[in-house]
Amino acid sequence: MLKQLLNKKWGWLILVVILVVVNILLSFFHFRVDLTGEKRYTISKPTNNLIKNLDDVVDITVFLDGDMPAGFRKLAGSADDMLQSFKAISPNLVRYRFIRPGEGLADTAKAALYDSLRRMGINPTNVKAQTKQGEGMEETLVFPGAIVKYADREIGIDFLQGQSSLDGINSLNNAESLLEYKFADAIHKITADTIPMIAYLTGNGEPVDYRVYDLIENALRPNYGFRILPIDSVPVIPNLFNAILIVKPVHRFSEQQKLKIDQYIMNGGNVIWAVDNLYASLDSLQRSQGEFIAFDMGLNLEDQLFKYGVRINQDLVQDLQSDKIPSVIGSMGDKPQIEVLPWPYFPLLRNVSGNAIAKNLDYVLSQFPQSIDTVKAPGITKTILLSTSPESRILPSPAKVEWASIRTQDDLNTFNKGNLPVVVLLEGRFQSIFANRISSAMADTLARLYGTPFKPMADKPGKMIVAADGDLLLNAVTQNEGPLQMGMNSYTKQQYANREFLLNSIEALVDNSGILETRAKDYTLRLLDKTKVEESKNYWQILNILVPVILIIMAVGIYQYIRRTAFAQVLK
């Protein structure tokens, strides 16, 4: 048919017109076929539903434009692809643009803009970029993030938040894999009519000082309805709270307090536990003669957590993959020589289960953690969220804390226990620890006094996260800078992903939209083998230069042969 069309007088013109019309028609439809193994270009169902059900215009400004290193240009391209997919779902309600922040502004206005972006949580990255074509390189600030606006609200997104600043290519790759989650989560929060309520439980020595400044002021208050709830001030923990936080208690829990927490869980409440079984702190070590014994906190929570499905052990965990602190390595004259060295009591925790809460995150900093065992609990699913590296060990109680805990090669060889669990997610219908301990008369009394009947089992599946480290959610406080960010080393200023882990954990407990699951998306880096590239470099260079030339010569030769054959037949 095509051959017949081309043989007609105006065949070529008709074909061109057909192609133009088809292209114009196709321009009104946006679709793509995702052939990647990890389905990186496929929008998840929860995100699709979110974008499809928008009530008003969402305006997104992405700060990735201009001359940037290749990694950031690739991130910008992926962001553009993602937002184009959003716009295809809801063409009239999704708008976006890419700009270079501060371009064309005076220095004063540019500084004010940069400060505003920082306050919105979009932190700059210092990179080298070419100023103009043919000119040299200069250092410039790149703000890898975006602002999402909806009605009179706006929220900032930092694409690199929770990523390591020391691992460039993998951090940018992780940032690409999280783009759908970051955009969808921001849109979900900014368009929500109500926000979840979170309570910070006090009454057992939980810190309410500057150590929880970042937790309360920067993590909880901006994102949720927040209250500090003294446990002894209420007969029951109100179910208006979607989740409660129990962070580093130091005093024993009474049976009445445990009953309140238990019944809150049975009535559908969710809990994040960040507790220590053993007391150990760097301050105690500094005040001692270089060593001390970590002692039992006596919190009286062992039976309750055991009933829910976990046991926090009476031990300390050490890891060769750890954070650094200043250590005395010798002396010169009468002055000590100090160097910042890894300290195994401060393990850097990682995710190995692939769960969306902690996947694609930088390390999470812990301090004197204990190990966790999962135990049998009918109907409860246990997922290890954070664990140590393969080079770790356990110090059983009585556990000694000392500056130099590794002195010989034999000590080093004992770090042979891998992936020790420190943070665990529990899901399912929890059973009450008091189910067989309260008489019917007592249950009736509780119902009359508190207005709520005793429940031996949760009405519906719930969630809780248990961390065997009370310091996981605290921030350091320095004399000069005051409270630092959660997960920041006060000596090296290295930032870890503690805050991001907390926010993801709360989202997992209180949000049923399913958007968090988009964090589990993988972006596989398909990198060339550098060794093989170096070995076969000359071969591929010659192949890429000669093969195109040979193909062209062959094509010309074949064309000439066909032409001569055709003319020879005509002459005959």
C-alpha positions as CSV (number, residue, x, y, z in Angstrom):
1,M,0.0,0.0,0.0
2,L,2.8,2.4,0.9
3,K,4.6,1.6,-2.4
4,Q,1.4,2.3,-4.4
5,L,1.0,5.6,-2.5
6,L,4.6,6.7,-3.3
7,N,4.1,5.8,-7.0
8,K,1.3,8.3,-7.3
9,K,1.9,11.9,-8.5
10,W,1.4,13.5,-5.1
11,G,2.3,10.5,-3.1
12,W,5.2,12.0,-1.1
13,L,3.1,15.1,-0.3
14,I,0.2,13.0,0.9
15,L,2.5,10.9,3.1
16,V,4.0,14.1,4.7
17,V,0.5,15.5,5.4
18,I,-0.6,12.2,7.0
19,L,2.5,12.2,9.3
20,V,1.9,15.8,10.3
21,V,-1.8,15.2,11.1
22,V,-0.9,12.0,13.1
23,N,1.7,14.0,15.1
24,I,-0.7,16.8,15.8
25,L,-3.3,14.4,17.1
26,L,-0.8,12.5,19.2
27,S,0.4,15.8,20.8
28,F,-3.0,15.9,22.6
29,F,-2.3,12.6,24.4
30,H,0.5,12.0,26.9
31,F,1.4,8.4,27.5
32,R,4.5,6.4,28.1
33,V,5.5,2.8,28.2
34,D,7.7,2.0,31.3
35,L,10.2,-0.7,30.2
36,T,12.4,-0.3,33.3
37,G,12.8,-3.3,35.6
38,E,12.1,-1.2,38.7
39,K,9.1,0.7,37.1
40,R,10.8,4.0,37.8
41,Y,8.4,5.9,35.5
42,T,5.2,4.4,36.7
43,I,3.2,6.6,39.1
44,S,1.8,4.6,42.1
45,K,-1.9,4.2,42.6
46,P,-2.0,6.4,45.9
47,T,-0.2,9.2,44.1
48,N,-2.4,8.9,41.1
49,N,-5.5,9.2,43.3
50,L,-4.1,12.1,45.1
51,I,-3.3,14.1,41.9
52,K,-6.6,13.1,40.3
53,N,-8.7,14.3,43.3
54,L,-7.1,17.8,43.6
55,D,-9.7,20.6,44.3
56,D,-7.5,23.5,43.4
57,V,-4.3,24.4,41.5
58,V,-1.0,23.1,42.8
59,D,1.9,25.3,41.8
60,I,5.4,23.8,42.0
61,T,8.6,25.8,41.6
62,V,11.8,23.6,41.3
63,F,15.1,25.3,41.9
64,L,17.2,23.2,39.5
65,D,18.0,25.2,36.4
66,G,21.1,26.7,34.7
67,D,24.6,25.3,34.6
68,M,25.0,22.5,37.1
69,P,27.1,19.3,37.4
70,A,25.8,16.3,35.5
71,G,24.3,14.6,38.6
72,F,22.1,17.6,39.4
73,R,21.1,18.0,35.7
74,K,20.0,14.3,35.8
75,L,18.0,15.0,39.0
76,A,16.4,18.0,37.3
77,G,15.5,15.8,34.3
78,S,13.9,13.2,36.5
79,A,12.0,15.9,38.4
80,D,10.7,17.2,35.1
81,D,9.6,13.8,34.0
82,M,7.8,13.2,37.3
83,L,6.0,16.5,37.2
84,Q,5.0,16.0,33.6
85,S,3.4,12.7,34.6
86,F,1.5,14.6,37.4
87,K,0.4,17.1,34.9
88,A,-0.8,14.4,32.6
89,I,-3.1,13.1,35.4
90,S,-4.5,16.5,36.2
91,P,-3.6,18.9,33.3
92,N,-5.5,21.9,34.6
93,L,-4.6,21.7,38.3
94,V,-0.8,20.9,38.2
95,R,1.6,23.7,37.2
96,Y,5.3,23.7,37.5
97,R,8.4,25.6,36.4
98,F,12.2,25.4,36.8
99,I,14.2,28.4,37.9
100,R,17.6,29.3,39.2
101,P,17.0,31.0,42.5
102,G,18.4,34.5,42.8
103,E,19.2,34.9,39.1
104,G,19.1,38.6,38.2
105,L,18.7,39.7,41.8
106,A,21.0,42.1,43.6
107,D,23.3,40.6,46.3
108,T,21.1,41.8,49.1
109,A,17.9,40.5,47.6
110,K,19.6,37.2,46.7
111,A,20.9,36.8,50.3
112,A,17.3,37.4,51.6
113,L,16.0,34.8,49.2
114,Y,18.6,32.2,50.1
115,D,17.8,32.8,53.8
116,S,14.1,32.3,53.1
117,L,14.7,29.0,51.3
118,R,16.8,27.8,54.3
119,R,14.0,28.6,56.7
120,M,11.7,26.5,54.5
121,G,14.1,23.6,54.9
122,I,15.7,23.8,51.5
123,N,19.4,23.7,52.1
124,P,22.0,24.6,49.5
125,T,24.8,22.5,48.2
126,N,28.1,24.1,47.1
127,V,29.1,22.9,43.6
128,K,31.4,23.9,40.8
129,A,29.7,25.1,37.6
130,Q,30.6,26.7,34.3
131,T,29.6,30.4,34.2
132,K,29.4,30.8,30.4
133,Q,30.3,28.8,27.4
134,G,34.1,28.6,27.1
135,E,34.8,30.3,30.4
136,G,36.2,28.8,33.6
137,M,34.5,27.2,36.5
138,E,33.2,28.9,39.6
139,E,31.7,27.7,42.9
140,T,28.0,28.3,43.2
141,L,25.1,27.3,45.4
142,V,22.6,24.8,44.1
143,F,19.3,24.5,46.0
144,P,18.2,20.9,45.2
145,G,14.6,21.4,46.2
146,A,11.2,22.9,45.4
147,I,8.3,24.9,46.8
148,V,4.8,23.6,46.5
149,K,1.9,26.1,46.8
150,Y,-1.8,25.4,47.2
151,A,-4.3,28.1,47.9
152,D,-2.7,30.3,50.6
153,R,-0.3,27.5,51.8
154,E,3.2,26.6,50.8
155,I,5.7,23.9,51.8
156,G,9.4,23.4,51.0
157,I,10.9,20.1,49.7
158,D,14.6,19.3,50.1
159,F,15.5,16.6,47.6
160,L,18.7,15.7,49.4
161,Q,17.2,15.7,52.9
162,G,18.1,12.5,54.7
163,Q,21.0,11.7,52.2
164,S,24.7,11.5,53.0
165,S,26.7,14.6,51.9
166,L,29.7,12.3,51.5
167,D,28.3,9.9,48.9
168,G,27.5,12.0,45.9
169,I,26.4,9.7,43.2
170,N,24.4,7.3,45.4
171,S,22.8,10.2,47.3
172,L,21.6,11.7,44.0
173,N,20.4,8.4,42.9
174,N,18.5,7.9,46.1
175,A,17.1,11.4,45.7
176,E,15.8,10.5,42.2
177,S,14.1,7.4,43.6
178,L,12.3,9.5,46.3
179,L,11.0,12.2,44.0
180,E,7.6,10.8,43.7
181,Y,7.3,10.4,47.4
182,K,8.7,13.9,48.2
183,F,6.3,15.6,45.7
184,A,3.3,13.4,46.7
185,D,3.9,13.8,50.4
186,A,4.2,17.6,50.1
187,I,1.0,17.8,48.1
188,H,-0.8,15.4,50.5
189,K,0.1,17.5,53.5
190,I,-0.6,20.9,52.0
191,T,-4.0,19.9,50.7
192,A,-5.2,18.0,53.8
193,D,-8.1,19.5,55.7
194,T,-7.1,18.0,59.0
195,I,-3.7,17.0,60.5
196,P,-2.9,14.1,62.8
197,M,-2.5,14.7,66.6
198,I,0.7,13.6,68.3
199,A,1.3,13.5,72.0
200,Y,4.7,13.5,73.8
201,L,4.2,11.5,77.0
202,T,5.8,12.8,80.2
203,G,5.7,11.8,83.8
204,N,8.6,9.2,84.0
205,G,11.6,11.5,83.5
206,E,11.3,12.1,79.8
207,P,13.3,15.1,78.7
208,V,11.5,18.4,78.3
209,D,14.6,20.6,77.9
210,Y,16.7,21.6,74.9
211,R,17.5,18.0,74.1
212,V,14.1,17.7,72.5
213,Y,14.1,21.1,70.8
214,D,14.6,19.8,67.3
215,L,12.1,16.9,67.9
216,I,9.4,19.3,69.1
217,E,10.0,22.6,67.3
218,N,11.3,21.4,63.9
219,A,9.8,17.9,63.5
220,L,6.5,17.7,65.3
221,R,5.0,21.2,65.5
222,P,5.4,22.2,61.8
223,N,3.8,18.9,60.6
224,Y,1.3,17.8,63.2
225,G,-1.0,18.9,66.0
226,F,1.2,18.5,69.0
227,R,0.7,18.3,72.8
228,I,2.8,17.5,75.7
229,L,0.8,15.0,77.8
230,P,1.7,14.3,81.4
231,I,0.5,10.7,81.8
232,D,-0.7,11.2,85.4
233,S,-2.8,14.2,84.5
234,V,-5.5,12.1,82.6
235,P,-7.5,9.0,83.6
236,V,-7.0,7.6,80.1
237,I,-4.9,8.7,77.1
238,P,-7.4,10.3,74.8
239,N,-8.0,8.6,71.5
240,L,-7.9,12.0,69.7
241,F,-4.2,11.4,69.6
242,N,-3.2,9.4,66.5
243,A,0.2,8.5,68.1
244,I,2.1,9.0,71.2
245,L,5.9,9.2,71.7
246,I,7.7,7.8,74.8
247,V,11.2,9.1,74.6
248,K,14.0,8.2,77.0
249,P,12.1,7.7,80.3
250,V,14.3,7.3,83.3
251,H,11.8,6.5,86.1
252,R,9.9,3.3,86.7
253,F,6.4,2.9,85.2
254,S,3.6,2.1,87.6
255,E,1.0,-0.5,86.8
256,Q,-1.6,2.2,86.4
257,Q,0.6,4.1,83.9
258,K,1.2,0.9,81.9
259,L,-2.6,0.2,81.9
260,K,-3.2,3.6,80.4
261,I,-0.7,3.0,77.6
262,D,-2.0,-0.5,77.1
263,Q,-5.7,0.5,76.8
264,Y,-4.7,3.4,74.5
265,I,-3.1,0.8,72.2
266,M,-6.2,-1.5,72.5
267,N,-8.4,1.4,71.4
268,G,-6.5,1.9,68.2
269,G,-3.6,4.1,69.3
270,N,-0.1,3.9,67.9
271,V,3.2,4.3,69.9
272,I,6.8,5.1,69.2
273,W,9.0,3.7,72.1
274,A,12.5,5.1,72.3
275,V,13.7,3.6,75.6
276,D,16.9,2.4,77.2
277,N,17.1,-0.7,79.4
278,L,20.6,0.3,80.6
279,Y,21.8,3.7,81.6
280,A,25.0,4.8,79.9
281,S,26.0,8.3,78.8
282,L,29.1,10.1,77.5
283,D,28.8,12.6,80.4
284,S,29.0,9.8,82.9
285,L,32.2,8.5,81.2
286,Q,33.7,12.0,81.2
287,R,33.0,12.4,85.0
288,S,34.4,8.9,85.8
289,Q,38.0,7.7,85.7
290,G,37.7,6.5,82.1
291,E,35.2,3.7,82.7
292,F,32.0,2.8,84.4
293,I,29.4,0.0,84.5
294,A,26.1,0.6,82.6
295,F,23.3,-0.1,85.1
296,D,19.7,-1.3,84.8
297,M,17.2,1.5,84.4
298,G,14.4,-0.5,86.1
299,L,11.6,0.9,83.8
300,N,9.3,-2.1,84.4
301,L,8.4,-2.2,80.8
302,E,9.8,-5.7,80.0
303,D,6.6,-7.6,80.4
304,Q,4.5,-5.1,78.4
305,L,6.9,-5.0,75.4
306,F,7.3,-8.8,75.5
307,K,3.5,-9.2,75.2
308,Y,3.5,-6.9,72.2
309,G,6.3,-8.9,70.5
310,V,9.8,-7.6,71.4
311,R,12.4,-7.8,74.1
312,I,15.0,-5.1,74.7
313,N,18.0,-7.0,76.0
314,Q,20.2,-6.1,79.0
315,D,23.3,-5.4,76.9
316,L,25.1,-2.7,74.9
317,V,25.8,-2.9,71.2
318,Q,29.1,-1.9,69.7
319,D,29.9,-1.4,66.0
320,L,33.0,-0.7,64.0
321,Q,30.8,1.4,61.7
322,S,30.3,4.2,64.1
323,D,30.2,7.9,64.7
324,K,33.3,9.9,65.8
325,I,34.2,11.6,69.0
326,P,37.4,13.4,70.2
327,S,39.8,10.8,71.8
328,V,43.1,11.2,73.5
329,I,45.7,9.3,71.4
330,G,48.8,10.3,73.3
331,S,50.6,13.4,74.8
332,M,53.3,15.8,73.8
333,G,54.9,17.2,76.8
334,D,52.2,18.0,79.3
335,K,49.5,18.4,76.6
336,P,47.2,15.6,75.4
337,Q,47.0,14.8,71.7
338,I,43.4,14.6,70.6
339,E,42.0,13.2,67.4
340,V,38.4,12.6,66.3
341,L,38.1,8.8,65.9
342,P,35.2,6.3,65.4
343,W,33.8,5.3,68.8
344,P,32.0,1.9,68.7
345,Y,29.4,2.8,71.4
346,F,27.8,5.2,68.8
347,P,26.8,2.8,66.0
348,L,25.5,4.1,62.7
349,L,22.3,2.2,62.0
350,R,21.1,1.2,58.6
351,N,18.1,-0.5,56.9
352,V,18.4,-3.9,55.5
353,S,14.7,-5.0,55.3
354,G,13.8,-2.7,52.4
355,N,10.9,-1.3,54.4
356,A,9.6,2.1,53.1
357,I,10.2,3.8,56.5
358,A,14.0,3.6,56.3
359,K,14.8,2.7,52.8
360,N,17.0,5.1,50.8
361,L,18.0,7.0,54.0
362,D,21.4,7.9,55.2
363,Y,22.7,6.3,58.4
364,V,20.8,7.0,61.6
365,L,23.0,7.8,64.6
366,S,22.5,5.9,67.9
367,Q,24.2,6.2,71.2
368,F,24.7,3.3,73.6
369,P,21.9,1.2,72.0
370,Q,20.8,-2.2,73.2
371,S,19.9,-5.1,70.9
372,I,16.3,-6.3,70.4
373,D,14.9,-9.8,70.1
374,T,11.5,-10.4,68.5
375,V,9.4,-12.9,70.4
376,K,6.3,-14.9,69.7
377,A,3.1,-12.7,69.7
378,P,0.0,-14.2,67.9
379,G,-1.1,-12.1,64.9
380,I,1.8,-9.6,65.1
381,T,4.2,-9.0,62.2
382,K,7.7,-7.9,63.1
383,T,9.9,-5.9,60.7
384,I,13.5,-4.8,61.5
385,L,13.8,-1.2,60.5
386,L,17.3,-0.4,61.7
387,S,20.2,-2.6,62.6
388,T,24.0,-2.5,63.0
389,S,26.6,-3.4,60.3
390,P,28.1,-6.9,59.9
391,E,31.0,-5.8,62.1
392,S,29.3,-5.5,65.5
393,R,29.3,-7.2,68.8
394,I,27.3,-7.4,72.1
395,L,28.5,-6.5,75.5
396,P,26.4,-8.5,77.9
397,S,25.3,-7.0,81.3
398,P,27.2,-6.0,83.4
399,A,28.4,-4.0,80.5
400,K,31.5,-1.9,80.9
401,V,31.8,1.5,79.2
402,E,35.4,2.7,78.6
403,W,37.2,5.1,76.3
404,A,39.4,2.4,74.8
405,S,37.3,-0.7,74.4
406,I,39.4,-2.0,71.5
407,R,43.1,-2.6,72.4
408,T,44.2,-5.7,70.5
409,Q,43.6,-7.6,67.3
410,D,41.7,-10.2,69.4
411,D,39.3,-7.5,70.6
412,L,38.8,-6.5,66.9
413,N,38.1,-10.1,66.0
414,T,35.1,-10.2,68.4
415,F,33.2,-7.8,66.1
416,N,31.7,-10.7,64.2
417,K,27.9,-10.4,64.9
418,G,26.1,-8.8,61.9
419,N,22.9,-6.9,61.6
420,L,21.9,-6.7,65.2
421,P,18.3,-5.3,65.4
422,V,18.0,-2.0,67.3
423,V,14.6,-0.6,65.9
424,V,11.6,-2.9,65.1
425,L,8.2,-2.2,63.6
426,L,5.3,-4.2,65.1
427,E,2.0,-4.5,63.2
428,G,-1.3,-6.3,64.0
429,R,-4.0,-6.7,66.6
430,F,-2.2,-6.4,69.9
431,Q,-3.2,-8.3,73.0
432,S,-3.4,-6.6,76.3
433,I,-0.8,-7.5,79.0
434,F,-3.6,-7.1,81.5
435,A,-6.0,-9.5,79.8
436,N,-5.7,-12.2,82.4
437,R,-4.7,-10.0,85.3
438,I,-7.8,-7.9,85.8
439,S,-11.0,-9.3,87.4
440,S,-14.4,-8.7,86.0
441,A,-15.2,-6.4,89.0
442,M,-12.0,-4.4,88.3
443,A,-12.9,-4.1,84.6
444,D,-16.4,-2.8,85.6
445,T,-14.9,-0.3,88.0
446,L,-12.6,1.0,85.2
447,A,-15.5,1.3,82.9
448,R,-17.5,3.4,85.4
449,L,-14.6,5.6,86.5
450,Y,-13.1,6.2,83.1
451,G,-16.1,5.9,80.8
452,T,-14.4,3.3,78.6
453,P,-14.6,-0.5,78.9
454,F,-11.5,-2.6,79.4
455,K,-10.4,-4.3,76.2
456,P,-8.3,-7.5,76.3
457,M,-7.5,-7.2,72.6
458,A,-7.3,-4.3,70.1
459,D,-10.4,-3.8,68.0
460,K,-8.4,-3.3,64.8
461,P,-4.8,-3.7,63.7
462,G,-2.4,-1.1,65.0
463,K,1.3,-0.2,64.7
464,M,4.1,0.6,67.1
465,I,7.8,1.2,66.6
466,V,10.3,0.1,69.4
467,A,13.8,1.6,69.4
468,A,16.3,0.3,72.0
469,D,17.9,3.6,72.3
470,G,16.5,6.6,74.1
471,D,18.9,9.0,72.5
472,L,17.8,8.2,68.9
473,L,15.3,11.1,68.9
474,L,17.3,13.7,71.0
475,N,19.6,16.4,69.8
476,A,23.0,17.6,71.1
477,V,23.2,20.9,72.9
478,T,26.4,23.0,72.8
479,Q,27.5,26.0,74.8
480,N,28.1,28.2,71.7
481,E,25.4,27.0,69.3
482,G,22.7,25.8,71.6
483,P,20.5,22.9,70.4
484,L,21.7,21.3,67.2
485,Q,19.7,19.2,64.7
486,M,18.6,15.7,65.7
487,G,21.3,13.3,64.6
488,M,24.1,15.9,64.2
489,N,27.5,15.2,65.6
490,S,28.4,18.2,67.8
491,Y,32.2,17.8,67.1
492,T,32.3,17.0,63.3
493,K,28.9,18.6,62.4
494,Q,28.1,15.5,60.4
495,Q,24.4,15.3,59.9
496,Y,22.6,11.9,60.0
497,A,19.0,11.0,59.1
498,N,17.5,10.8,62.5
499,R,14.8,13.4,61.9
500,E,13.8,12.0,58.5
501,F,13.6,8.5,60.1
502,L,11.3,9.9,62.8
503,L,9.0,11.7,60.4
504,N,8.8,8.6,58.2
505,S,8.0,6.5,61.3
506,I,5.2,8.9,62.3
507,E,3.8,8.9,58.8
508,A,3.8,5.1,58.8
509,L,1.7,5.1,62.0
510,V,-0.8,7.8,61.3
511,D,-1.2,8.1,57.5
512,N,-3.4,5.5,55.7
513,S,-3.1,7.1,52.2
514,G,-0.4,4.6,51.1
515,I,1.9,7.4,49.8
516,L,4.7,6.3,52.1
517,E,5.0,3.1,50.2
518,T,6.4,5.1,47.2
519,R,9.6,5.4,49.3
520,A,10.3,1.8,48.5
521,K,10.8,2.5,44.8
522,D,14.3,1.5,43.5
523,Y,16.4,3.3,41.0
524,T,19.1,0.9,40.0
525,L,22.4,2.5,39.1
526,R,23.7,0.7,35.9
527,L,27.3,1.8,36.1
528,L,30.1,0.6,33.8
529,D,32.7,-1.7,35.3
530,K,35.7,0.7,35.6
531,T,38.2,-2.1,35.5
532,K,36.8,-3.6,32.3
533,V,36.4,-0.1,30.8
534,E,40.1,0.6,31.3
535,E,41.2,-2.8,30.0
536,S,39.1,-2.6,26.8
537,K,39.2,1.2,26.3
538,N,41.3,1.1,23.0
539,Y,39.1,-1.7,21.5
540,W,35.9,0.3,22.0
541,Q,37.5,3.5,20.8
542,I,38.7,1.9,17.6
543,L,35.3,0.1,17.2
544,N,33.3,3.4,17.6
545,I,35.5,5.2,15.1
546,L,36.0,2.6,12.4
547,V,32.6,0.8,12.3
548,P,30.6,3.9,11.3
549,V,33.1,4.7,8.6
550,I,33.0,1.1,7.3
551,L,29.2,1.1,7.3
552,I,29.1,4.4,5.3
553,I,31.6,3.0,2.7
554,M,29.6,-0.2,2.4
555,A,26.4,1.8,2.0
556,V,27.9,3.9,-0.7
557,G,29.4,0.8,-2.4
558,I,26.0,-1.0,-2.4
559,Y,24.2,2.2,-3.7
560,Q,26.7,2.5,-6.5
561,Y,26.4,-1.2,-7.4
562,I,22.6,-1.0,-7.5
563,R,22.8,2.2,-9.6
564,R,25.2,0.7,-12.1
565,T,23.1,-2.5,-12.4
566,A,20.0,-0.5,-13.0
567,F,21.7,1.6,-15.7
568,A,23.1,-1.5,-17.3
569,Q,19.7,-3.0,-17.6
570,V,18.4,0.2,-19.1
571,L,21.1,0.3,-21.7
572,K,20.4,-3.2,-22.8
